[in-house]
Amino acid sequence: MDRRDFLRTTAIAGMATGAAQWGSSCTQVPVPPAYNGKRLVLVKLAGGNDGLFAFFPREHDTIDAARPNLGAMSRQNAIPVYGEWYLNSQFRTLETLLGRGEMAILPFVGYPSPNTSHFKSSEIWDTGFIPGENAARSGWIGRLLDSGVLSVPGNETPAVSLAEADTIVIRGLQKQGLYWRGNEPLEWYAGDIRHWLRHHRHNQLSEQVFREYSLIQWLSDVRACSGFPSTILGEQLARIATMVQTDKPFKVFYAMQGGYDTHKSAGGKLLNLYADLNAALFSLSQSLKASGHWKDTIVLVYSEFGRTIDENANGGTDHGAAGLCLLLGDNPVVKKYANISPEIQFIEMAGERYLGHQLDFRDLYDAMIRGWLA
């Protein structure tokens, strides 16, 4: 079975048989199961990250001519990493992981005939299908939930979003992951939920309410781990670190850093975003190393697309095509991608020049599924 057949199979797989039924005949939440296995942390850079500002060749006639100001800014104190290729100076701490084979830079990740709409390209990345390949309205992680591939004893939906309530990526056709931003809303409505469960015991809605109520209760003691930046992304990853270290029964975590739609004054904005991203990811790596969970964790950082090669008149860039991904972790899957040689390819759409993809994102997902989650 090849990669696309595998993804199509998970797209139509039904709910796993024999799944544990918690029931809702009472409001007593079951004891949370412990899970201490492989995990995947997804970090989306929302808005379209300018990969050429983060990772770039020292000299390239076409690129240098297209972005004279952004190019000069990105090269300030840049870090040489692969021959003639440099990493933005804001990633100086993360670069120590690169030297140990615990980070891979994937510079040009995308898909054929790229779409430059935020909504459509996000949908493509979230579902794992390009237009015309499949009309699935489920996420690539959601389909793994449907098929039972991700199930852990006591939790058949072990995926949690700390960033978006309606993200497609963890939503299947039969099952969906949990959206959790803390337990304060549960505290507001706990009495109403218990009342509902006591008086409406035997119906499908009660089953769903009780399942999600139990999942949220299991996270009631989660607090942000110390040592992370006091930012939205920092807090998300700090809570993920706590969930991993306390063996919460979740395999996939979804976090997000916004602000990457840099049509204007891109340089200063990206330097600030990268400083936050660098600090948050490095804190996650060090926290999980200290607790012994780093070898069982992969972090995938991605964006819905890259930016244009040309900088615009406002000192920014517009929606592009292939973009930058990062893989972090101390395991064979990350090391497999650690020494990819960047290959710049140009494509033309509607008379404009864009960066073509060197690696298809679906092959990257397949590596996460076959080589890790499954």
Contacts in CASP RR format, 6 or more apart in sequence:
PFRMAT RR
TARGET T0000
AUTHOR 0000-0000-0000
METHOD contacts of the structure
MODEL  1
MDRRDFLRTTAIAGMATGAAQWGSSCTQVPVPPAYNGKRLVLVKLAGGND
GLFAFFPREHDTIDAARPNLGAMSRQNAIPVYGEWYLNSQFRTLETLLGR
GEMAILPFVGYPSPNTSHFKSSEIWDTGFIPGENAARSGWIGRLLDSGVL
SVPGNETPAVSLAEADTIVIRGLQKQGLYWRGNEPLEWYAGDIRHWLRHH
RHNQLSEQVFREYSLIQWLSDVRACSGFPSTILGEQLARIATMVQTDKPF
KVFYAMQGGYDTHKSAGGKLLNLYADLNAALFSLSQSLKASGHWKDTIVL
VYSEFGRTIDENANGGTDHGAAGLCLLLGDNPVVKKYANISPEIQFIEMA
GERYLGHQLDFRDLYDAMIRGWLA
1 9 0 8 1.000
3 362 0 8 1.000
3 363 0 8 1.000
3 366 0 8 1.000
4 133 0 8 1.000
4 362 0 8 1.000
6 366 0 8 1.000
6 369 0 8 1.000
6 370 0 8 1.000
7 128 0 8 1.000
7 129 0 8 1.000
7 134 0 8 1.000
7 140 0 8 1.000
7 143 0 8 1.000
7 362 0 8 1.000
7 365 0 8 1.000
7 366 0 8 1.000
8 134 0 8 1.000
9 147 0 8 1.000
10 140 0 8 1.000
10 143 0 8 1.000
10 144 0 8 1.000
10 146 0 8 1.000
10 147 0 8 1.000
10 149 0 8 1.000
10 369 0 8 1.000
11 129 0 8 1.000
11 134 0 8 1.000
11 136 0 8 1.000
11 138 0 8 1.000
11 143 0 8 1.000
13 143 0 8 1.000
13 146 0 8 1.000
13 147 0 8 1.000
13 148 0 8 1.000
14 146 0 8 1.000
14 147 0 8 1.000
14 173 0 8 1.000
14 174 0 8 1.000
15 146 0 8 1.000
15 148 0 8 1.000
15 174 0 8 1.000
15 175 0 8 1.000
16 146 0 8 1.000
16 147 0 8 1.000
16 148 0 8 1.000
16 151 0 8 1.000
16 156 0 8 1.000
19 148 0 8 1.000
19 151 0 8 1.000
19 156 0 8 1.000
20 153 0 8 1.000
20 154 0 8 1.000
20 156 0 8 1.000
21 207 0 8 1.000
22 30 0 8 1.000
22 207 0 8 1.000
22 210 0 8 1.000
22 211 0 8 1.000
22 214 0 8 1.000
23 206 0 8 1.000
23 207 0 8 1.000
23 210 0 8 1.000
24 197 0 8 1.000
24 200 0 8 1.000
24 201 0 8 1.000
24 202 0 8 1.000
24 206 0 8 1.000
24 207 0 8 1.000
24 209 0 8 1.000
24 210 0 8 1.000
25 201 0 8 1.000
25 202 0 8 1.000
26 197 0 8 1.000
26 198 0 8 1.000
27 193 0 8 1.000
27 194 0 8 1.000
27 197 0 8 1.000
27 198 0 8 1.000
27 210 0 8 1.000
29 213 0 8 1.000
29 214 0 8 1.000
29 217 0 8 1.000
29 218 0 8 1.000
30 154 0 8 1.000
30 214 0 8 1.000
32 217 0 8 1.000
32 218 0 8 1.000
32 248 0 8 1.000
32 249 0 8 1.000
33 152 0 8 1.000
33 153 0 8 1.000
33 154 0 8 1.000
33 155 0 8 1.000
33 249 0 8 1.000
34 247 0 8 1.000
34 249 0 8 1.000
35 152 0 8 1.000
35 155 0 8 1.000
35 158 0 8 1.000
35 247 0 8 1.000
35 248 0 8 1.000
35 249 0 8 1.000
35 250 0 8 1.000
35 251 0 8 1.000
36 247 0 8 1.000
36 293 0 8 1.000
36 296 0 8 1.000
37 251 0 8 1.000
37 296 0 8 1.000
38 251 0 8 1.000
38 296 0 8 1.000
38 297 0 8 1.000
38 298 0 8 1.000
38 372 0 8 1.000
38 373 0 8 1.000
39 244 0 8 1.000
39 250 0 8 1.000
39 251 0 8 1.000
39 252 0 8 1.000
39 253 0 8 1.000
39 293 0 8 1.000
39 296 0 8 1.000
39 297 0 8 1.000
39 298 0 8 1.000
40 251 0 8 1.000
40 252 0 8 1.000
40 253 0 8 1.000
40 297 0 8 1.000
40 298 0 8 1.000
40 299 0 8 1.000
40 300 0 8 1.000
40 368 0 8 1.000
40 372 0 8 1.000
40 373 0 8 1.000
41 237 0 8 1.000
41 240 0 8 1.000
41 252 0 8 1.000
41 253 0 8 1.000
41 255 0 8 1.000
41 284 0 8 1.000
41 297 0 8 1.000
41 298 0 8 1.000
41 299 0 8 1.000
41 300 0 8 1.000
42 141 0 8 1.000
42 169 0 8 1.000
42 252 0 8 1.000
42 253 0 8 1.000
42 254 0 8 1.000
42 255 0 8 1.000
42 300 0 8 1.000
42 302 0 8 1.000
43 233 0 8 1.000
43 237 0 8 1.000
43 255 0 8 1.000
43 256 0 8 1.000
43 257 0 8 1.000
43 281 0 8 1.000
43 299 0 8 1.000
43 300 0 8 1.000
43 301 0 8 1.000
43 302 0 8 1.000
44 163 0 8 1.000
44 254 0 8 1.000
44 255 0 8 1.000
44 256 0 8 1.000
44 257 0 8 1.000
44 302 0 8 1.000
44 303 0 8 1.000
44 304 0 8 1.000
45 256 0 8 1.000
45 257 0 8 1.000
45 258 0 8 1.000
45 260 0 8 1.000
45 273 0 8 1.000
45 277 0 8 1.000
45 301 0 8 1.000
45 302 0 8 1.000
45 303 0 8 1.000
46 256 0 8 1.000
46 257 0 8 1.000
46 258 0 8 1.000
46 259 0 8 1.000
46 260 0 8 1.000
46 261 0 8 1.000
46 303 0 8 1.000
46 304 0 8 1.000
47 118 0 8 1.000
47 258 0 8 1.000
47 259 0 8 1.000
47 260 0 8 1.000
47 261 0 8 1.000
47 303 0 8 1.000
47 304 0 8 1.000
48 118 0 8 1.000
48 260 0 8 1.000
48 261 0 8 1.000
48 303 0 8 1.000
48 304 0 8 1.000
48 305 0 8 1.000
48 306 0 8 1.000
48 307 0 8 1.000
48 319 0 8 1.000
48 320 0 8 1.000
48 323 0 8 1.000
49 260 0 8 1.000
49 303 0 8 1.000
49 306 0 8 1.000
49 307 0 8 1.000
49 323 0 8 1.000
49 324 0 8 1.000
50 70 0 8 1.000
50 260 0 8 1.000
50 262 0 8 1.000
50 266 0 8 1.000
50 270 0 8 1.000
50 306 0 8 1.000
50 307 0 8 1.000
50 317 0 8 1.000
51 107 0 8 1.000
51 306 0 8 1.000
51 307 0 8 1.000
51 323 0 8 1.000
51 324 0 8 1.000
52 63 0 8 1.000
52 67 0 8 1.000
52 70 0 8 1.000
52 71 0 8 1.000
52 74 0 8 1.000
52 307 0 8 1.000
52 309 0 8 1.000
52 355 0 8 1.000
53 70 0 8 1.000
53 71 0 8 1.000
53 73 0 8 1.000
53 74 0 8 1.000
53 88 0 8 1.000
53 266 0 8 1.000
53 267 0 8 1.000
53 270 0 8 1.000
53 307 0 8 1.000
54 74 0 8 1.000
54 87 0 8 1.000
54 88 0 8 1.000
54 91 0 8 1.000
54 270 0 8 1.000
54 274 0 8 1.000
54 324 0 8 1.000
55 81 0 8 1.000
55 85 0 8 1.000
55 86 0 8 1.000
55 87 0 8 1.000
55 88 0 8 1.000
55 105 0 8 1.000
55 107 0 8 1.000
55 324 0 8 1.000
55 342 0 8 1.000
56 63 0 8 1.000
56 71 0 8 1.000
56 74 0 8 1.000
56 75 0 8 1.000
56 78 0 8 1.000
56 85 0 8 1.000
56 86 0 8 1.000
57 63 0 8 1.000
57 84 0 8 1.000
57 85 0 8 1.000
57 86 0 8 1.000
57 342 0 8 1.000
57 344 0 8 1.000
58 75 0 8 1.000
58 80 0 8 1.000
58 84 0 8 1.000
58 85 0 8 1.000
58 86 0 8 1.000
59 84 0 8 1.000
60 344 0 8 1.000
62 309 0 8 1.000
62 346 0 8 1.000
63 71 0 8 1.000
63 309 0 8 1.000
63 344 0 8 1.000
64 71 0 8 1.000
66 309 0 8 1.000
66 310 0 8 1.000
66 311 0 8 1.000
67 309 0 8 1.000
67 310 0 8 1.000
67 311 0 8 1.000
67 317 0 8 1.000
68 311 0 8 1.000
69 311 0 8 1.000
69 315 0 8 1.000
70 266 0 8 1.000
70 267 0 8 1.000
70 311 0 8 1.000
70 315 0 8 1.000
70 316 0 8 1.000
70 317 0 8 1.000
73 267 0 8 1.000
73 268 0 8 1.000
73 271 0 8 1.000
74 88 0 8 1.000
74 267 0 8 1.000
75 86 0 8 1.000
76 89 0 8 1.000
77 89 0 8 1.000
78 86 0 8 1.000
78 87 0 8 1.000
78 88 0 8 1.000
78 89 0 8 1.000
79 86 0 8 1.000
79 87 0 8 1.000
79 88 0 8 1.000
79 89 0 8 1.000
79 91 0 8 1.000
79 92 0 8 1.000
79 95 0 8 1.000
80 86 0 8 1.000
81 87 0 8 1.000
81 95 0 8 1.000
81 98 0 8 1.000
81 105 0 8 1.000
82 105 0 8 1.000
82 341 0 8 1.000
82 342 0 8 1.000
85 107 0 8 1.000
85 342 0 8 1.000
87 95 0 8 1.000
87 98 0 8 1.000
87 105 0 8 1.000
88 270 0 8 1.000
88 271 0 8 1.000
88 274 0 8 1.000
90 271 0 8 1.000
90 274 0 8 1.000
90 275 0 8 1.000
90 277 0 8 1.000
90 278 0 8 1.000
91 274 0 8 1.000
91 277 0 8 1.000
91 278 0 8 1.000
92 278 0 8 1.000
93 278 0 8 1.000
93 279 0 8 1.000
93 282 0 8 1.000
94 103 0 8 1.000
94 278 0 8 1.000
94 281 0 8 1.000
94 282 0 8 1.000
94 328 0 8 1.000
95 103 0 8 1.000
97 103 0 8 1.000
97 282 0 8 1.000
97 285 0 8 1.000
97 328 0 8 1.000
97 329 0 8 1.000
98 105 0 8 1.000
98 338 0 8 1.000
100 330 0 8 1.000
101 330 0 8 1.000
101 334 0 8 1.000
101 335 0 8 1.000
101 338 0 8 1.000
102 285 0 8 1.000
102 294 0 8 1.000
102 328 0 8 1.000
102 329 0 8 1.000
102 330 0 8 1.000
102 334 0 8 1.000
103 326 0 8 1.000
103 327 0 8 1.000
103 328 0 8 1.000
103 329 0 8 1.000
103 334 0 8 1.000
103 338 0 8 1.000
104 326 0 8 1.000
104 327 0 8 1.000
104 328 0 8 1.000
104 334 0 8 1.000
104 335 0 8 1.000
104 336 0 8 1.000
104 337 0 8 1.000
104 338 0 8 1.000
104 340 0 8 1.000
105 324 0 8 1.000
105 326 0 8 1.000
105 340 0 8 1.000
106 324 0 8 1.000
106 325 0 8 1.000
106 326 0 8 1.000
106 327 0 8 1.000
106 337 0 8 1.000
106 340 0 8 1.000
106 358 0 8 1.000
106 359 0 8 1.000
106 364 0 8 1.000
107 323 0 8 1.000
107 324 0 8 1.000
107 340 0 8 1.000
107 342 0 8 1.000
107 358 0 8 1.000
108 322 0 8 1.000
108 323 0 8 1.000
108 324 0 8 1.000
108 342 0 8 1.000
108 343 0 8 1.000
108 344 0 8 1.000
108 345 0 8 1.000
108 355 0 8 1.000
108 356 0 8 1.000
108 357 0 8 1.000
108 358 0 8 1.000
108 359 0 8 1.000
109 302 0 8 1.000
109 322 0 8 1.000
109 323 0 8 1.000
109 324 0 8 1.000
109 325 0 8 1.000
109 357 0 8 1.000
109 358 0 8 1.000
109 359 0 8 1.000
109 360 0 8 1.000
109 361 0 8 1.000
109 364 0 8 1.000
110 305 0 8 1.000
110 321 0 8 1.000
110 322 0 8 1.000
110 323 0 8 1.000
110 356 0 8 1.000
110 357 0 8 1.000
110 359 0 8 1.000
110 360 0 8 1.000
110 361 0 8 1.000
111 124 0 8 1.000
111 130 0 8 1.000
111 357 0 8 1.000
111 360 0 8 1.000
111 361 0 8 1.000
111 362 0 8 1.000
112 130 0 8 1.000
112 357 0 8 1.000
112 360 0 8 1.000
113 130 0 8 1.000
113 131 0 8 1.000
114 121 0 8 1.000
114 305 0 8 1.000
114 320 0 8 1.000
114 321 0 8 1.000
114 322 0 8 1.000
114 347 0 8 1.000
114 349 0 8 1.000
114 354 0 8 1.000
114 356 0 8 1.000
114 357 0 8 1.000
115 121 0 8 1.000
115 124 0 8 1.000
115 131 0 8 1.000
115 305 0 8 1.000
116 305 0 8 1.000
116 318 0 8 1.000
116 319 0 8 1.000
116 320 0 8 1.000
116 321 0 8 1.000
116 349 0 8 1.000
117 319 0 8 1.000
118 261 0 8 1.000
118 304 0 8 1.000
118 319 0 8 1.000
120 131 0 8 1.000
121 304 0 8 1.000
121 305 0 8 1.000
122 304 0 8 1.000
123 168 0 8 1.000
124 130 0 8 1.000
124 131 0 8 1.000
124 304 0 8 1.000
125 169 0 8 1.000
125 302 0 8 1.000
125 304 0 8 1.000
125 361 0 8 1.000
126 139 0 8 1.000
126 140 0 8 1.000
126 167 0 8 1.000
126 168 0 8 1.000
126 169 0 8 1.000
127 134 0 8 1.000
127 136 0 8 1.000
127 137 0 8 1.000
127 138 0 8 1.000
127 139 0 8 1.000
127 140 0 8 1.000
127 168 0 8 1.000
128 139 0 8 1.000
128 140 0 8 1.000
128 361 0 8 1.000
128 362 0 8 1.000
128 365 0 8 1.000
129 135 0 8 1.000
129 136 0 8 1.000
130 362 0 8 1.000
136 143 0 8 1.000
137 168 0 8 1.000
137 173 0 8 1.000
138 146 0 8 1.000
138 168 0 8 1.000
138 171 0 8 1.000
138 172 0 8 1.000
138 173 0 8 1.000
139 168 0 8 1.000
139 169 0 8 1.000
139 170 0 8 1.000
139 171 0 8 1.000
139 172 0 8 1.000
140 169 0 8 1.000
140 365 0 8 1.000
141 150 0 8 1.000
141 159 0 8 1.000
141 169 0 8 1.000
141 170 0 8 1.000
141 177 0 8 1.000
141 252 0 8 1.000
141 254 0 8 1.000
142 159 0 8 1.000
142 169 0 8 1.000
142 170 0 8 1.000
142 171 0 8 1.000
142 172 0 8 1.000
142 175 0 8 1.000
142 176 0 8 1.000
142 177 0 8 1.000
143 172 0 8 1.000
143 173 0 8 1.000
144 150 0 8 1.000
144 369 0 8 1.000
144 373 0 8 1.000
144 374 0 8 1.000
145 151 0 8 1.000
145 156 0 8 1.000
145 157 0 8 1.000
145 158 0 8 1.000
145 159 0 8 1.000
145 170 0 8 1.000
145 172 0 8 1.000
145 174 0 8 1.000
145 175 0 8 1.000
145 176 0 8 1.000
145 177 0 8 1.000
146 172 0 8 1.000
146 173 0 8 1.000
146 174 0 8 1.000
146 175 0 8 1.000
148 156 0 8 1.000
149 369 0 8 1.000
149 373 0 8 1.000
149 374 0 8 1.000
150 157 0 8 1.000
150 158 0 8 1.000
150 159 0 8 1.000
150 251 0 8 1.000
150 252 0 8 1.000
150 373 0 8 1.000
151 158 0 8 1.000
152 158 0 8 1.000
152 249 0 8 1.000
152 251 0 8 1.000
153 249 0 8 1.000
154 249 0 8 1.000
155 215 0 8 1.000
155 249 0 8 1.000
155 250 0 8 1.000
156 175 0 8 1.000
157 175 0 8 1.000
157 176 0 8 1.000
157 177 0 8 1.000
157 178 0 8 1.000
157 211 0 8 1.000
157 215 0 8 1.000
158 249 0 8 1.000
158 250 0 8 1.000
158 251 0 8 1.000
158 252 0 8 1.000
159 170 0 8 1.000
159 177 0 8 1.000
159 178 0 8 1.000
159 250 0 8 1.000
159 251 0 8 1.000
159 252 0 8 1.000
159 253 0 8 1.000
159 254 0 8 1.000
160 170 0 8 1.000
160 177 0 8 1.000
160 178 0 8 1.000
160 179 0 8 1.000
160 180 0 8 1.000
160 243 0 8 1.000
160 250 0 8 1.000
160 252 0 8 1.000
160 253 0 8 1.000
160 254 0 8 1.000
161 167 0 8 1.000
161 169 0 8 1.000
161 170 0 8 1.000
161 177 0 8 1.000
161 178 0 8 1.000
161 179 0 8 1.000
161 180 0 8 1.000
161 253 0 8 1.000
161 254 0 8 1.000
162 180 0 8 1.000
162 181 0 8 1.000
162 236 0 8 1.000
162 239 0 8 1.000
162 240 0 8 1.000
162 253 0 8 1.000
162 254 0 8 1.000
162 255 0 8 1.000
163 236 0 8 1.000
163 254 0 8 1.000
163 255 0 8 1.000
163 256 0 8 1.000
164 179 0 8 1.000
164 254 0 8 1.000
164 256 0 8 1.000
165 179 0 8 1.000
167 254 0 8 1.000
169 254 0 8 1.000
170 176 0 8 1.000
170 177 0 8 1.000
170 252 0 8 1.000
170 254 0 8 1.000
171 177 0 8 1.000
178 212 0 8 1.000
178 215 0 8 1.000
178 216 0 8 1.000
180 215 0 8 1.000
180 216 0 8 1.000
180 219 0 8 1.000
182 219 0 8 1.000
182 222 0 8 1.000
182 239 0 8 1.000
183 216 0 8 1.000
183 219 0 8 1.000
183 220 0 8 1.000
186 193 0 8 1.000
186 213 0 8 1.000
186 216 0 8 1.000
186 217 0 8 1.000
186 220 0 8 1.000
193 209 0 8 1.000
193 213 0 8 1.000
196 206 0 8 1.000
196 209 0 8 1.000
197 206 0 8 1.000
197 209 0 8 1.000
197 210 0 8 1.000
197 213 0 8 1.000
200 206 0 8 1.000
218 248 0 8 1.000
218 249 0 8 1.000
219 243 0 8 1.000
219 248 0 8 1.000
221 246 0 8 1.000
222 239 0 8 1.000
222 242 0 8 1.000
222 243 0 8 1.000
222 246 0 8 1.000
222 248 0 8 1.000
223 239 0 8 1.000
223 242 0 8 1.000
224 235 0 8 1.000
224 238 0 8 1.000
224 239 0 8 1.000
224 242 0 8 1.000
225 238 0 8 1.000
225 239 0 8 1.000
225 241 0 8 1.000
225 242 0 8 1.000
225 245 0 8 1.000
225 287 0 8 1.000
226 238 0 8 1.000
227 238 0 8 1.000
227 283 0 8 1.000
227 287 0 8 1.000
228 234 0 8 1.000
228 235 0 8 1.000
228 237 0 8 1.000
228 238 0 8 1.000
228 241 0 8 1.000
228 279 0 8 1.000
228 280 0 8 1.000
228 283 0 8 1.000
228 284 0 8 1.000
228 287 0 8 1.000
229 276 0 8 1.000
229 279 0 8 1.000
229 280 0 8 1.000
229 283 0 8 1.000
231 276 0 8 1.000
231 280 0 8 1.000
232 257 0 8 1.000
232 258 0 8 1.000
233 255 0 8 1.000
233 256 0 8 1.000
233 257 0 8 1.000
233 276 0 8 1.000
233 277 0 8 1.000
233 280 0 8 1.000
234 276 0 8 1.000
234 279 0 8 1.000
234 280 0 8 1.000
234 283 0 8 1.000
236 255 0 8 1.000
236 256 0 8 1.000
237 255 0 8 1.000
237 280 0 8 1.000
237 281 0 8 1.000
237 283 0 8 1.000
237 284 0 8 1.000
238 283 0 8 1.000
238 287 0 8 1.000
240 253 0 8 1.000
240 255 0 8 1.000
240 284 0 8 1.000
241 283 0 8 1.000
241 284 0 8 1.000
241 287 0 8 1.000
241 288 0 8 1.000
243 250 0 8 1.000
243 253 0 8 1.000
244 288 0 8 1.000
244 291 0 8 1.000
244 293 0 8 1.000
244 297 0 8 1.000
245 287 0 8 1.000
245 288 0 8 1.000
245 291 0 8 1.000
245 293 0 8 1.000
251 373 0 8 1.000
252 373 0 8 1.000
257 273 0 8 1.000
257 276 0 8 1.000
257 277 0 8 1.000
257 280 0 8 1.000
258 273 0 8 1.000
259 269 0 8 1.000
259 273 0 8 1.000
260 270 0 8 1.000
260 273 0 8 1.000
260 303 0 8 1.000
262 269 0 8 1.000
262 270 0 8 1.000
262 307 0 8 1.000
262 316 0 8 1.000
262 317 0 8 1.000
263 312 0 8 1.000
263 314 0 8 1.000
263 316 0 8 1.000
263 317 0 8 1.000
263 318 0 8 1.000
264 314 0 8 1.000
264 315 0 8 1.000
264 316 0 8 1.000
265 314 0 8 1.000
265 315 0 8 1.000
265 316 0 8 1.000
266 307 0 8 1.000
266 311 0 8 1.000
266 315 0 8 1.000
266 316 0 8 1.000
266 317 0 8 1.000
267 315 0 8 1.000
267 316 0 8 1.000
277 301 0 8 1.000
281 299 0 8 1.000
281 301 0 8 1.000
281 326 0 8 1.000
281 328 0 8 1.000
284 299 0 8 1.000
285 294 0 8 1.000
285 299 0 8 1.000
285 328 0 8 1.000
285 329 0 8 1.000
288 294 0 8 1.000
288 297 0 8 1.000
289 330 0 8 1.000
294 329 0 8 1.000
294 330 0 8 1.000
295 329 0 8 1.000
295 330 0 8 1.000
295 331 0 8 1.000
296 331 0 8 1.000
297 329 0 8 1.000
298 327 0 8 1.000
298 328 0 8 1.000
298 329 0 8 1.000
298 331 0 8 1.000
298 333 0 8 1.000
298 334 0 8 1.000
298 368 0 8 1.000
298 372 0 8 1.000
299 326 0 8 1.000
299 327 0 8 1.000
299 328 0 8 1.000
299 329 0 8 1.000
300 325 0 8 1.000
300 326 0 8 1.000
300 327 0 8 1.000
300 364 0 8 1.000
300 368 0 8 1.000
301 325 0 8 1.000
301 326 0 8 1.000
301 327 0 8 1.000
301 328 0 8 1.000
302 325 0 8 1.000
302 361 0 8 1.000
303 323 0 8 1.000
303 324 0 8 1.000
305 319 0 8 1.000
305 320 0 8 1.000
305 321 0 8 1.000
305 322 0 8 1.000
305 323 0 8 1.000
306 319 0 8 1.000
306 320 0 8 1.000
306 321 0 8 1.000
306 322 0 8 1.000
306 323 0 8 1.000
306 324 0 8 1.000
306 355 0 8 1.000
307 316 0 8 1.000
307 317 0 8 1.000
307 318 0 8 1.000
307 319 0 8 1.000
307 320 0 8 1.000
308 317 0 8 1.000
308 318 0 8 1.000
308 319 0 8 1.000
308 320 0 8 1.000
308 352 0 8 1.000
308 354 0 8 1.000
309 346 0 8 1.000
309 353 0 8 1.000
309 354 0 8 1.000
309 355 0 8 1.000
310 317 0 8 1.000
310 353 0 8 1.000
311 317 0 8 1.000
312 318 0 8 1.000
320 354 0 8 1.000
320 355 0 8 1.000
321 347 0 8 1.000
321 349 0 8 1.000
321 354 0 8 1.000
321 355 0 8 1.000
321 356 0 8 1.000
321 357 0 8 1.000
322 354 0 8 1.000
322 355 0 8 1.000
322 356 0 8 1.000
322 357 0 8 1.000
322 358 0 8 1.000
323 355 0 8 1.000
323 357 0 8 1.000
325 359 0 8 1.000
325 361 0 8 1.000
325 364 0 8 1.000
327 333 0 8 1.000
327 334 0 8 1.000
327 337 0 8 1.000
328 334 0 8 1.000
331 372 0 8 1.000
333 367 0 8 1.000
333 368 0 8 1.000
333 371 0 8 1.000
333 372 0 8 1.000
336 367 0 8 1.000
337 367 0 8 1.000
340 358 0 8 1.000
340 359 0 8 1.000
342 358 0 8 1.000
343 358 0 8 1.000
344 355 0 8 1.000
345 355 0 8 1.000
345 356 0 8 1.000
345 357 0 8 1.000
345 358 0 8 1.000
346 353 0 8 1.000
346 354 0 8 1.000
346 355 0 8 1.000
346 356 0 8 1.000
347 353 0 8 1.000
347 354 0 8 1.000
347 355 0 8 1.000
347 356 0 8 1.000
348 354 0 8 1.000
END
